[in-house]
Amino acid sequence: MKKNTDVKNKKEIVQKNKKIMQIAFSILAIFCIAIFSMALTPKSFQNDTFYTIKVGQGIREYGIDGIDHYSFHNLEYRYPHWLYDVITSLIFDFLGGYTALYILTIILSITLGIVLYITTKKITKNPLMAFIITMGQMFLMAEYIAARAQLVTFILFVLTVLFIEKFLETGKKRYAVGLIIIPILIANLHSAVFPFYFVLYMPYIGEYLIRLIIDAHIPHNLYNQILKIRINKANSKLKKVSKDDAEKYQKKLVLLNKKVEESKNKFELYKAKRQEKRKRPYKLRIEKLDRTKWLILIMVICIFTGFLTPVGDMPFTYTLKIMKGNTTSSISEHLPLTLIDNKPILIALVSIIAILIFTDVKITLRDLFMVGGLALLAFITRRQVSMLVLFGGIILAKILVELINKYDKKGTEQLMEFMTTTAGEILVILFTLAISYYMFIPNKNAQYISERSYPIESSKWIKENLDYENIRLFNDYNYGSYLLLNDIPVFIDSRCDLYTPEFNGEKGEDGKYKGKDIFADYINVSSIGTYYETKFDTYKITHVITKSNSKLNMLLSRDDKYKQIYKDDNFIIYERENKE
């Protein structure tokens, strides 16, 4: 009895020490992820940040009035991420300008890293692999970390997968509540990505439905139903026929009943073999998670959360309209992914395929659906590479953990034990600081606003020397947001949706939208695809601001109708001859 008690105590001590070690490792991992995520955060702001600030200020002043106050085209505007815009403008105006926004971006970057780590750890039950994969994911996410609404939605999407997994595992109501709150936040923070929330449900529901179809045994049941109909038919005729013909139908009934019995025996044998195969699947596991039916109900409820926003039907229509428009062929983040130009993604996909082919590791159908679907989306538009990195990374971690558990489970635990010793912690922290410093080097001397990319001095000159509220200025897409932040009415800015017929026009009887295609006109003029004077007449352009090395500048500098009135190292302003 005493011996059994000692063994039990030893097991409890081992489990307690293991738990303490995992907690210590998680603290180390979160600290390192925070340092690395902070180093990855760019100091220089993107063009979207500038219009976000201004639109947020406008909402606070005018409300959500459906009017664009910042271009000179008199267009309607629907505010696709109104709540994020308002929050950003409040932080900018009252908490410290660009410095406050930079700090906010760092906090969101760190939050994304920590949420990724926690999600991967809870799903894989392996803190070490979660740490390694999260560091890799954050490295690949570096170009997507910016003071934009998408950074918040990345966090919400990762939490969505965590809540789905934990709900299916435990059935606890708090995860269901979280899944309902998240789409409400997305619909108001970044309604453009609202449909993607439901994409994350599809792999789970797809696996569940396929398993239901398999378990329904449709061919067997259909065959039995046919036999049943034939038996009923034979019984019916047996009652009507003469005694001479009765023997014929009795033999037929015996034969049919024999077939029913054979079918039953074959089916029982088939079920036994299938059950055995499911215990040891070759490569693909098709699981039936019973709580998925409740997950479907949650998803249906979440569809209606898209109406809990002051921007109308934007959560439901925005993505569809963007896909129908012409911006997807001109904006870099909407172009298709070329694998050879994105080697880390290529390596990750090849690694997953190689592990599945050459090892005994299995993959669930839902994970295969997830990584396959996200890869397809990334090939369609490279904007979705971020989603492939976030969720493909979690699936890669699951595959690697299964591989490790099959071949060297103790190796992981031993490495974690070393990393939580004083020497191990010092080495891990020093290594993290080294790579973090390397990643931070581009930020050392960076400015919040790059003078090469944005017309800082020329904007000041315009406001001091021109009737800037009444001029009609032709400008570039990439820095229009900076101009409107400085109260200068623009021809175009990076709110690409605003300048397409799908968003500023009405749908005609032929199914096409009738409106102003300002985006296409800008593309044609800036690329010299059309004669600039024609479009400038249409829009009554009075001034042009362009970069010194632009194609347009090459033509305007030789055109007598354009007078150069300002020039600095990067930008030139022309005044157009008044034709009136």
Secondary structure, DSSP 4 states (H G I P E B T S, - for coil): -HHHHHHHHHHHHHHHHHHHHHHHHHHHHHHHHHHHHHHHS-SSPPHHHHHHHHHHHHHHHH-S-SB--SBSS--B---TTHHHHHHHHHHHHHTTHHHHHHHHHHHHHHHHHHHHHHHHHHHHS-HHHHHHHHHHHHHHTGGG-SSSHHHHHHHHHHHHHHHHHHHHHH--HHHHHHHHHHHHHHHHH-GGGHHHHHHTTHHHHHHHHHHHHHHHTHHHHHHHHHHHHHHHHHHHHHHHS-HHHHHHHHHHHHHHHHHHHHHHHHHHHHHHHHHHHHHS-SSEE----TTHHHHHHHHHHHHHGGGSSTTTTHHHHHHHHHHHSSGGGTSGGGSPP-GGG-HHHHHHHHHHHHHHHHSS--EEHHHHHHHHHHHHHHHH-GGGHHHHHHHHHHHHHHHHHHHHHHH-HHHHHHHHHHHTSHHHHHHHHHHHHHHHHHHHHHHHT--SS-TTTS-HHHHHHHHHHS-TTT--EE--GGGHHHHHHTT--BS--S-GGGGSHHHHSEE-TTS-EES--HHHHHHHHHTTSS-HHHHHHHHT--EEEEETTSHHHHHHTT-TTEEEEEE-SSEEEEEEPP--
